[in-house]
Amino acid sequence: MTALPDPPGVVTRRPPGCAELVAAHAWEATSLGPMASWDPMVNATVEVVLASPVPMALAYGDDHVLIYNDAYAEVIGAKHPAALGRPAAEVFGDLWQTPGVGGVIDDVYRSGQSFLEAETQVAVPRGGQVEQASFTRGHSVVRDQHGSVVGVLTVAAETTQVTRRLQSLGELTARLASALTIDDVARVVLSYAMSSFDVDHCVFAVDDGAGFRYVRRIRGEMMDEADERLPPLWKRIGDDPGFPLVVAALSGRPSFQPDGAPLGKVATDRHERRIRALAAMPLRTPSLHGALTMGYRTPHTWLPAERALLYAAAELVAQAAERARRFEAQHGTAQLLQRSMLPEHLPELDRFRIAARYDVGVDGNAAGGDFYDAFELGDGRLAMVLGDVAGHDVRAAAVMGQVRAALRALALTDPAPGTVLAGLDRLVGSLGAESRNEEIFVTVVYGVLDQADGTITLASAGHPPPVLRRGGRDRATAELVSLPPGAPLGLGGSWRTTTVRLDPGDTILMFSDGVVERRDRTLSAGLEALVAATAEAASGDPRNLCSLATAAVSGRTDDDVAVLAVERAVALSRSATMLVPAEPTGPSRVRQWMTNRLRDWAVPEPVIGAAILCTSELTTNALLHAGTPAQVHIDLSAERLLVSVADEGTRGSVTRARTDTLSSRGRGLGLIEELSDTWGTDPAVRGSTVWFEMLIPAAETG
């Protein structure tokens, strides 16, 4: 902030500087004696001290009387100006006696040998607060004109900024080690550049086909914690040599411009036109070309130490970007393989609602063997299955695909559970014999639902039994279905069936063992946690239960997770779907369409307002970050409104949708959590679906 001038006729007295204080001090009362009698060499040393912008102090004589400059005065803070002309031991008190402080000055004074002190931490008052600063100090002897040692000159070079940047480089290394995707790398790099180098403009770019894609951060952007977690907004440029980042990426050579208009020819807005100093660092690996640029709005000299840090940071970023690119390729292939073997759409029924969810385990680079399916039979009944092939590799996924395909063929011929499992048993046994591997381990729970009366005939081949949730009038309950486990497939076993009935409001939940198994707890404890979470769910909506099931048991799992839920509706629901084009007017069109439809259905106005706000936020996010049209689906039953927004985009990689990447402006996550009763995300073959549910009080049902 620019200081205001003194009013006319008013002169504000400013504190005297050290040079004035030295000139006015009564030196005759010290070991130095009157200034007029000072040794010429001492005089010359004091002149150097007072003229230097670097913190310097002279400790004179056996009692180390202090003479120092303005920069040193800032370091000692409140001890100035009383410290001037006083013995150092009196000024610093007990601190002078601590190791590495007064003893260093004494040693240099008595030995006559100069000493360079390693970096030390010093508490320095700044801006009304005390902060820890780093200094490297050099202590040199001062001799008089006769060659006798008369004092010690201390020069303190502050290294706080360099130290902090070295620390931040270590933090950068740690954060990049956990960055899995290019988006993750971009977030880490931009945050590091803005905080560590305090730049005004930063760009991270990687090659993308014939050109490059880049993401930018500028000083003054309104960024909160939620924004930091959002997918970066990438832009694309060709290999235009007018861009410093393109030159650095293609040539592999860094460039440093201390002043000028480095972005003048390619500036797209006022922020880039204001940049005067720019460093462009290449990011080069065998499989990746890119660049990292940092700019200032004022002239800036890139000193050797700063350049060395930039070189080191660029090397770390390039390696992390290459790892991320390999991860995305492997992860995307595995995910596409996995999801292509699962049904892309589940049946839409009048009286029953179906939902499923599949989450990859810790290792997202490998396809797994969990699978689910639900399909209508020729007589109108519904076949549903959830199974698990042991393993997390392409072979497990291939066996899973064969088992699922065979199950459909068998069920469409004779859907009886015993017959279907017997046929699958022969298939798995044959696969094991062909591969000369008797360790193919496949478990399945399979059921046939009669839509006329809600009865389900179930059989299990070594798989955990489903959870049955009873809606009830007063309070929901849940329990594991009493189902004989039977032998896993391929062992030549026999299987018994159990029949349960779904009444209106009831839901059955099938799940893989990854839902309930944890290394630090027993299987029974995991099953109890799942049953409890199912009973306590706000509703029996299958999508809600699938989301709750994947988080019912605390702790991480290395296994994949698959769940399938079927609910018998209390009454027929009403639904509608809108395809929203990827245009700026898309969200407003959704709001208008949804308002009209919900009012036609007599939904209470408070529910309409909250639902439209959440849907608008999700639609904006889908259009902005996925870059594809979005599909909005609304489903209204007597007790709840369910809204889902689906996209088909992957931004160049196939990754699991995460619940912390919701809003284009950082408010969507809190908004959905606050206004909805439950919500979640469902990955699909391409893209993802975000959904939320709002309960409608019985007294207000239209």
N, C-alpha and C positions, 0 to 999 in steps of 0.2 A: 504494500500500500504506500503511495507517495505521501511523504510528510507535507503538511500544510505549512506555508510560510508564516513567519511571525507577523502579527498585525502591525500596521504602520506605527512607528514610534515605540514599539515594545520589543525589547531584546531579551530573549530567553537565555539564561545562563546554562550552559552545558557543562557536564562534569569535565574537569581537566584531564588531559591524557597523561600517560606515564612520563613523557618527555618533560611536560610542565612540572609534574610532581617531583621528578628527579632534580630539576633545576632549582626548585624551591625548598628542597629538603635540607635539614640541618645535619649535614654529613660529619661535621666536626665532632658530633657526639658518638660517632661510630668508629670502628677500626679503620675505615677508609680515610678518615680525616677530612679536612676542608677540600672542596672540589679543586680549588686553585692549586693544591699540592699533589693532586693525583698523578701517578706515574703515566707517562705518555701512552704506554701500551694498554694500561687499564682504561684510559680515556678513549682510545681508539676502539677498544672492545665494547665499551658502553655505548658509543655512537652506533656501532653496528647493531647492537641489541635493540636500541630504541627505534632504529630505522627499518627493522625487518618486519615483514607481515607474518612471519612464521613465529610461533611461540618460542621465546628465548629468555633465559634467565642467567645472571651471573651470580654465583655464590662466592663472596670474597672473604679471604682470610680464614683464620682458624675457626671463627665462629660462623662462617658462611653467611655473611650479611647479603641480603637479596637486593638485586637490581634487575628489573624485568620490563618487558614491553607490553603494549596494549593487548596483543594476542595472548600472551601468557596470563594477563589479568583476567581474561575471559575464562581461562581454564581453572584458575583458583577461586573464581567467583566471589563469595562474600568475604574472603580473607583480604581482598584488595579494597582500599588502598593501604590498610593498616600494615600489610606485610612488607611494604617498601621500606628498605633501610633497616629491617630487623633481622636478627639471626634466624636462620631457617628452623632450628630446633624449637624456638619460641613460637614461630608461625604455625608449624604443623603439629606440634605437641606430640602425643603418643604415636601418631602416624609416622613421624620421623624415625622412630626407633624400630619400626617393623622391618623385617627383612626385605631387601631390595629397594629401600627408599633412601634414608639418610646414610646407610652404610655404603651405598654405591658412590655417593659424593665424597665421603671420607676416604674411600679406597683410591679414587682417582686423584684426589688432592694430595695424599701422602705418598702415593707411588709414582706420580707424574706420568701415568700411563692412561691414555684415552680408552674409553669403553663404549661400545654400542649395546644398548639395552634392548632385550627382546620386547615384543609387543606386550603392553600392559593395559589393563582396564582402569579408567579414571572416571569418577563421577563428576560430570560437568553440568553446571546450571545453564539451561537454554530455554528461552521462551517461557520463563516462569516455572519451569520444571527441571528436575535433575535427571539426566540420562547418562547411561554408561557409554563412554567414548573410548576408542582404542588409539593408543599412541605408541610410536617407536621413538625412543630417545637416545640421542648421542651426547656423551659427556666428554669434553675436551679440557685439557689443562690450559690455564692462562698464565703467562709468564710476564714479569716486568722487564724493563729494559736491561736488567742485569742477568736475565735468564732464570731467575728464581720463580718457583711456582707460587702464585699469589691467589689463585682462585680456580673455579671450575665453571666452564660455560656449558649450559645444557640447552640443546636444541630439540624441541619436541615436534615430530611430524605426525599429524593425525592420520590414522589409517582406518578410521571408522567405516568410511564408505567402501573401501576395498575389502575390509574384513566382512562387512555385511554382504557384499556381493559374492564373496567366496562362500559364505554360509548359505546364501540363497542358491548358489550353484549346486551345493550338496542337496538342498531341498528339491531343486529342479530334477536332479538325478533320481531321487526317491520317488517323486511324483510321476516322472516319465516311466519309471519301471512298472507302475501299475496302470499305465494308459494302454488300453486294449485296442482302441480304434483311432482312426485319423481325427475324428471329432474330439476324442479325449486328448490327443496330443495338441490339437489346436487350442483347446481351452487352457491347458497347462502352460503352453508357450506364451500365449497372449497375457495371461495373468502374471507370469514371471517377468516378462519384458516391462510391463507397466509398473510393477511394484519395485523391481530391483534396479532398473535403469531410469525410472521416472521419466519415461519418454512421453511425447505428445501424440505419437502415431506409430502403430506397429502393424505389420502385415506378415502372415504366415501363408506360404504358397507351396503347392505340390503339383507335379505334372499330372495332366488329365487328358489323355488322348493326344490330339494335335496341339493342345495349348496347356493352360494351367488353370487351376481353381485356387482361389485364395479367400481368406477371411481376415477382417480388419478390426482393430480396436483403436479408438481415439480417446484422448483425454476429455473428460467431462461427460462421457456417456453415462446415462442413468442405468447402472447395473446393480441388481440386488442378488442375494444368494440364489434365488430360484433362476434368475437369468443365467447365472454362471453354469447351471446344469443343463441348460437348453442346448439342443443341437445348433452348432454355429450356422450362420447364414452364409453359405459359400457363393462367390461370384466367379465368373469365368472370363479369362482373357486369352487372346492368341499369343503367338510368340513374337509380339511387337517389341523390337529392340528399343523403343522409347521408354519402356518400363525398366527401371533399375533392377527390379527383382527378376525380370526375364533375362537380362544380361548376366546377372550373377548366377542364375540357375543354369543357363546354357554354357557359359564360359567356365564355371567353376572357380571364378576369381572374385574375391571380395572387393568392395569399393567403399571409400569413406569420403564424403563431401562435407567440409566444415561449414561452408556458407554458400548461399546461392538459391537457386530454384530447382532442386533436383527432380521435382514432380511437375514442374510447370507445363511441360508439353503433354502430359497425360492426366493431369488433375481432373477429377470428376466433380469436385465440390470445393467449397471454401476451405475445408479442413486441409486438404492436400495442397491447395495453392499457398497456404501459410507456412508450409514446411520449408525450412532453410538449411538444415543440416540432416544428412541421411547416411546411415550405414547399411549396406546390403551384403548379407552373408549367404554364400551358396550352401545348399543342403544336398550333398552328393553321396549316393551309395550305388552299388551295382544295379539296383532295380528302381531307384527313385531319384528324380531331379526336382529340386525345389529351391526356395529361398526364404530368408527371414530378414525383414527390413525394420529398422528403428529410426525414427525421425524426431527432430526438435523444431520448435517454432522460432528459436533463437540460434545464433551461431554456436557451434559446439566443436571443440577440438577433441578428436578421438586419440587419447593418450595411449602409449604402449600397453600399460597395465589393463586399460579398458578394452583394447583390441584383443589382448590375450584372453580375457574373459569371454568376449564375443566368439572368438574362435572355438573355445572349449564348449560354450553353450550350443553353438551351431552343430558341432560334432555330435553332442548328446542328442539333440533334436533330430538330426538326420537318422541316427541309428534307431531312435524310438519310432519315427515315422515309417521306416522300413519294416520294423517288427509289426507295427499296426497294420500295414498294408498286407503282410503275409497272414496275419491273424484274420483280417476281414475276408480274405480269399478263402482260407480254410474254413472259417466259421460259416461263411455264406454258403459254401458248397455243402457242408454238413447239414445246415439248417434247411436248405432247399430239398436235399435228399430226404431228410426226415419228414418234412411237412408234405412233400409230394406223395408220400406213402400213407398219409392220413386223409380222411375225407375233408374236402374243402367246404362242403355244406352239409349240415345235418337236416333231417326231415322237418318240415313245418306241419304240425298237426293241429287239429281243432281243439281237442280237450287235453292235450299233453304238450308240455314245453320241454325242450331238450337243449342242453349246453355241454360243452366239453372244453378242456384246457390242457395244454401240453407245455411244460417248462423244461428247458434243458438243465442238466446238472451243472456242477462247477466247471467242468471242461466242456465249453461250448463248441469246441473244434471237432468233436466226434459225434457221429450219428448214433442214436441209441436204439434200444429195442422195444420201448414202451409203445403201445398202440391202443387206439379205441376206434369204435365204429358203431353206427346205428343206421338201420335201413328198414324200409317197409317190405313185408313179404307179400306174396301174391294174394293171400286171403285177408289182407288188411292188418294183420298183426305186425308188431315191431320187434325186430331182432336187435339186441344191443350186447356189446362185448367190450371188455377191457382186458388187455394181456400184457405180458412182460417177457421179452426174450433177454436172457442174461447177456451182458456185454455192452460195450460202448464203442463200437467200430462199424465199419461198412458191412462186415459179415453179419453182425447182429441185426442191422437194419434190413439186410437182404432176407434173412430168415423171417423177420417180422412181416415184411411185405408178402412173402409166400404164404405165411400162416393166415394173414388177413384176407388175401385173395381166395385161398382155399375155403376159409370159413364162409365167405359170402356164397361161393358156389355150392357148398354143402347145405347151408341154411335155406337157400332158394329151392333146393331139391326136397329136403326133409328137415324142417327146422327144429325137430325135437332135440333138446340139449344133449341127451345121451348119445344120439346118433351123430350129431355134429362133433362132439368131443372125441368120439371113437375114430371118426375120419381124420381129425387133426392129429390124433395120437399116431396113427399109421404114417401120416406125412412126416412128422417130426422124427419118428424112428427111421424112416427111409433116408431123410436128409443126414442124420447122424451116421448111418451106415455108409452112405456115399462119400462122406468126407473123412471117414475112418476116425471120427471124433465122437465118442460116446458122451461128451460133456455138454451137448446142446440142451439147455435148460429153459423150458417154456412153461409159463403158468397162464391160465385164462379163467375169467369168470364170464359166463355167457347166460343170457336170459331172453325169454320170449314174452312180450307184453301183449295181452289181449286188450285192445282199446275199448271193447264193449263194456267190460266190467272192471278193468284195472288190475286184473291178476297177472302176476309175473312168475313164470316157471324158471327157476335158476339152477345152475350146476357150476361147480368149481373144480378146476384141475390144478390143485395146489396153490390157488390164489386167495388172498385175504377176502373175507366176506364183505359185501356192500354194507353201507350204513343206511338204515331206514329212518326217515324223519317223519313223525306224525304231527301234522299241523295243529290239531286240537282246537277246541274253542277257547280255552283259557290260557294254556301254556303248551308250547311245543315240547315234544320229547324225541329222543333219538336212541337207537340201539343198533348193534351189529346183527345182521340177519343170521339166524341159526342155520348155517349151511355146511354140510359135510365137505371137508376140503378136497377129498379125492387126491389122486396122484398127479404130478406134473405130466405134461404131454411127452410122449416118446417112451414111456416106461411100461406100456401095456396094461394100464389100470382099468378100473370101472368107476362109474360116477353115478351118484344118487342125486335126485333133484329135490328142491324145496319150493313151495309155492307161497307167495306173499301177495297181499292185495293193497293197492294204492287207493285210498279214499280221496275225495276232493281235498286239496291242500297238502297232501302227502308228497314226499320226494324220496327217491332212492338214489344213492350216490355210490358209484363204483370208483375205485382208486387203485393206483399202483403202490408197491411197497415203499417207493421213494417218498410218499406222503408221510409215512409214519415211522420209518426207520431212521435212527440217529445213533451215532457212535457212543454218545454219553448217556443213553437211556435205554430201557428195555422196550421190546416191541409192544408189550401190554400197555406201558405208559403212553406210547405214541398213539395206540388205538383209543385209549381213554380220552386223550386230548382231542382227537378228531371227533369223537362222538359228542364230547362236551361242546365243542365249537359249533357243531351242526345243530345241536339242540338250542343253543343260545343265539343262533342267527336271527336277524330281524325278520326274515321271511324265508319261505321255502323255494324262492326263485332259483332255478338251476344255475344260472350264470353267477348269481351271488354265492351260492354254496361252492361252486367250483373255485371261485376266487378265495373264499375263506379256507377251503380245504388245503390249498397249497401253502398256507401260512399258519395252519392250526397248531403245528408242532414246532416249537422254537428250535433254533440252531440250524446250521447249514447242512445240506445233504450233497453228497457227491453223485447221487443217482438222479436220473431223469424222473419227472413227475407227470403223471397223466391222470385225469379225472373225467368222469362222465356222469351227468345227473339228469334224471327225468322226473318231472313234476306233473301230477294230475291237477289241472286247474280247477278252481272253485267254480268258475263260470267262463264262458267264452270270452276271449279277449278281442280287442280291436287293435288293428295295427295299420301302419302306413309307412311308406319308404319314399325318400326323395334323393335323387342323384344330383349333387351340387357340383357345378363346373368349377374348375380352378380359375376363378375370376374374382376381381375385387368386390363385386356385388354379391358373391356367393353367401356370406354370412347373413346379410340383410334379407336375402330371399328365403333363407332357412327360417329366420325369425318370423317373417310374415306367414309363410306356409304353416309353421308349427302353431302359431297363435290361432289361426283360423281353425285348424284341425282340432286342437285341444278344446277350444270354446264350443265347437260343434259337438264334442263328446261330453260337454258339461263338466269338465275338470275344474276344481276350485281355482279361483284366480291366484291365490298365493302360490299354489303348486305350479301354475302356468308360468308365472313370473320367474320363479327360481329355475324351472326347467329350461326356459328360453335363454336365460343368462348363461347357464352351464353349457347348453348346446352351442350357443354362439361362440363361446370360448374354445370349445373342442373343435368346432368346424374351422375356425380361424387357424388354430394350431395345425390341423390336418392339411389345409390348403397351403399354408406357409412352409411348413417343414417337410412335408412329403412331396409337394409339388405335383400332386395328381388330383383328379376329382375325388370328392368324398361322398360316401353314402350314409345318409342319416335315416335311422330306423326307429320308430316309436311304437311301443306296445303297451296298451292300457288294459289292465284287468280291474276287478272290483277293488283290490286292495293296494295296487301299486302301479306306478308309471315307470317303464323301463325305456331308456333312450341309449342308443349306441351310435357312434360315429366311426366309420371304417375308412381307411385309405389303402392305397396299393403301392405306396412309394417305399423305397429303401435307401435313397440318397447314395447309391453306389455300393451299399453293403447290406447284408441281411443280418440284422441284430434283433435280439429280443426286445420288444417294447418294454419300456420302464415307466413306472408310475411317477417318476420325478421329471419327466420331459413333456409337460402338458401345455404350458402356456407360451404364447409368442411374446408376452410381456411380463412373465414372471408371476402373475397373479392367479393363473388357472388352477394350480394345485390346491392352494388354500381355498379357492372358490368352490371347487368340487367337493372338497372335504367338509366345508362348512354347510353347504346347501343340500347335499344329498344324504341319504341314509346309508347307502353302500355304493361302492364304485370299484372299478378295476380295469385291467387291460387284458386283451386276448390276442396273442400272436396268431398270424395266419400264414399261408404259403407265401404270400407277398404282402408286406405292409402289416398293419395291426388295427385292432379295434379297441377304442376306449368307450366304456359304458358307465352309466350311473342309474341308480334306482331311487325313486322317491315314493314313500308310502303315503297312501291317501287315507286319512282317518275315516272310520266307518260312518261317522255321523255326517261327513261331508261328501260321501260318495254320490255322484250325479247319476 
